[in-house]
Amino acid sequence: MVLPEIKLQISAPTEPLVSGRGFYQLEEDALYVQVAPFTSSRRFFSYLESEHIRFDIDRQGRLIFIEVCIPRRQWPVNDNLTVPENTELADIRWLDFRSQIEEPNLVTDQRHTQLLIRYPDVPLSRNFLIAESIVVQVDEQDNLAAIFIGDIVDDIAGQEIATFRKRIRGREQFFEQSVT
């Protein structure tokens, strides 16, 4: 059964903004979006998926990874696509898991460096920055309306995403600091 909407819980941020970025895998014709670093507390636990989109979620309900399995040559282009304005920082938890979701619409810019994953029947109300270059848009009931991914780079054989993961893994995590 397909979920009628994707429910989110939004609260004040509890940790610093994490690095996030989209990596278009040229040999696979797929977009991988690293939303948060994988750590002992942020590992894959569950998912929401459609035929072409998959959202990976950790045990606490945080989005950690997005996979888009539609070749970018098939993404509709909109020259007016821009980064959502008036974004707030937030701690967003995904309340649904292990479910099928509706297939969203995709829109990209001419250079394919930005992607909007949009649920057209859900009105936009607020914008939340959940990682560098990643904005979650919700309706008034905090249901997912869209995800904007900026700063997408081409990646061959996973080299760029591997370098990115090594770089962010080296940063000390907010909740993993030792208390003295």
Order of alpha helices (4+ residues) and beta strands (2+ residues): beta-beta-beta-beta-beta-beta-beta-beta-beta-beta-beta-beta-beta-beta-beta-beta-alpha
